[in-house]
Amino acid sequence: MSRSTPLPKGKNSKRIAWFHHLCDNAHYEAAALYLFAFSQELFKQGEFRLLAELHERLIGNLADKPQLAQSNWGELGSIYGQLGELEKAIMYQQKALEITEQIGDVANEMTWRTNIGNRLFSLGRIEEAVHHYQVVLSMARQHEDRRTEIVVLLALGSCAAGVGDFSNALTFYKKVQTILETSPEIDATGLIGVLFGNMGNVYHALGNLSMAISHHDQALEGTRENAVAYSRALGNLAEALISADTFAEALTCLKEGIARDKRMGYKLGLSYKHGSLASFYLLQEDFKAALATANAAVAYHNPKNDPQIALLRGIAHLRLGETAAANADFHAANDSASKQLTLNTRNPEALITDILAHCGMGISGVNNMNESIAALQLKRLRGFCQAPGLEARMKRLLALLEPVDSIGLIAAFWSLTDNVS
């Protein structure tokens, strides 16, 4: 076996050495139990690559221990989910789900179904995710598992937000608040931070920045014991602070978050935070720094974030006078956003990106009625979604294109939108 990941110092290095000793002597059941006893500590520390290597050593060696085998497959899926390898995460957790269904393990079936739903959601496959969540919600209520019910309600709120139904998303989140307030016996560890973070994102999309920042601050307080969740909270807070023009605080959050993500090897976090940092530099009109940061984000390939990164690169290239490169980036943003819209036609962020990409394509290349297409996309967005916060961000990025808009495309776009609002 290749043991390429450096071992952490201290007690964990001794634990890992003992785990390998057990495997070397074919004591796989004991090795699995030993690993499960300390793996959560490594998970919280962000040691994802190391954890993947340890769990992969058990593959094929627990066939006669289905309970241990499903746990190993499922944990491996969770690890690859954190590493941003979402298809692999789904594949592994599907294996875990199949075993739990065979042995009648309801608790773990709910866990792996929820996790599969989370990965599907991250890939933009909202309807498939909702199916898994609804199955789990029914099971949780049948078995009076209130904590799992809360987890799934939070996930369904995210799905509602993912199709632009922000009012319904808040309804799900407020149901969670009510359950937590009326049922103090529920173990809410890790849930409070997720709840406040999700609510903060909705308020941000709705343009209520004071509520967004307040909720993200509370999310930070609720996630300090979990390195990944805390890093996500930092990124969400930074986005809201950028929208509120509180740039110094936003930069502090992003730098801390990026440093944490690098230590953990958390690719999803690095993709999103480099995208936020590129937006930060664009709004500061530091286009070289914006381009360098967006380029860095490309290394952390994240399908959900790819359209946004291509868009930011296009704006930076255009403002630097690199028209051909800008046009290529705007086309890439358009292509990626179109793929996301194929999976979810009501994806508000993909529609915003597509609008901006069409405007960028028209300014940087041959204008084939791009302003008309952009205006129609805005009409689609407004037809199912009222998101003044998202539109405000769109307007700020369009304003960055105006100084190089020699053909008056943006003015034409706004003229057309007067007829679709």
C-alpha positions, 0 to 999 in steps of 0.5 A: 500500500502507498502511504504517501500522506504525511502523518500528523504529529503526536498521539495520532501518529501512534494510532495510525501506526497501530492501525497499519500493524493490525492490517499487516497482520490481517486483523481487519475487524480490530483495525476497523473498530480502532480506526472508527474510534479516532477517525472523527478527530482526524476528520475535524482536523481536516486530514482528509487524504490521510483518512481516505488512505486508511479507510481504503486499506479496509476495502475488500477485507470486511465482507463478513462484517456487513455492519463494519463494511457499510460504515467504512464505505459510508465514511469513505464517501463522506471523506471524498465529499469533503475533497470535492470528488462528488461522484466518487462520494456518491458511489461509495455511499451508495455501496453503504446504502445497499448494505444498510437496506440488506441488513435493516439498519434504519439509522445508517440508511437515513445517514447515507441517504442524506449524504447522497442527497447532499452530494447530488445537491452539490452537483445541481441534481436537485430533484434527485436530492429532494427524493432522498431527503423526502424518503429520510424525512418520512423515516425520521418521523416514523421513528421519532428521530428529531435530530435527523428530521432537523438535518433533512429540513435544513437540506430541503431548505437548501433545495428550495433556495437552489431553485430560487424559492427563498420564501419556502427556504425560510419556512423550512429553516423557521420550522427547524428553529421552532423544533430546537426552541421547543425540544431542548433535549435534542442534541443540536451539536453542529446544527445551529451553525448550519441553520444560521449559515443557511438563513444568512445565505437566503437573507443575502440573496434577498438583499437584507445584508444586515440580517445576512451578516448577523446570521453568519456571525452566529454561524461562526459561533456555532461551528468553532468545533468543526474545522470544515463548517467553520471554514464554510461560515467564514466564506459565507460571511466574507461574501456578505461583507463584500456585498456590504462594502465592508472590504477589510473584514471580508479580506480577513475572513477570506485569508483565514479561510483559505489558510484553513482550507489549504491545511485541510486540503479542502478543495471545495472551500478553496474553489469558493473562497478564491472565487470570492477573493477574485470578486473582491479584487474586481470590485477594488479594480485590481484586475491583475490580482483578480485574474491571478486569484481566479486562475488559482481557483481553476486548480481546485476544479469544482463543477458547481463553481466553474461558471462563476470562475470563468466569468470572473476571469473574463471580466478581469481579462477584458479590463486588462485589454485581453479581449480574445482571452476574455471572450473565451472565458465568457463563452466558457462561463456560458457553456458551464452555466447552460449545463447547470441550467439543463440540470436545474432550469430554476437555478438563480445563480446560473441564470445570473452568470449566464446573463453576465456571460452573454453581456461579456460575449457581446462586448468582447466579440461579435454581438449576436443579439447577446443583450436580447438573450440576457434580457430574456434570461433576466425575465426567466429569473424574475418569473420565478424568483425575487432575489434583489441581493443576487440582482445587486451583485449582477449590477455591480459586475455589469458596472465593471464592464461598462468602461470597455463597452464601446458598442453600448450593449449594457445600455441596450440590455437595461433598455430591454429589461425595462420591458421584462420587469 
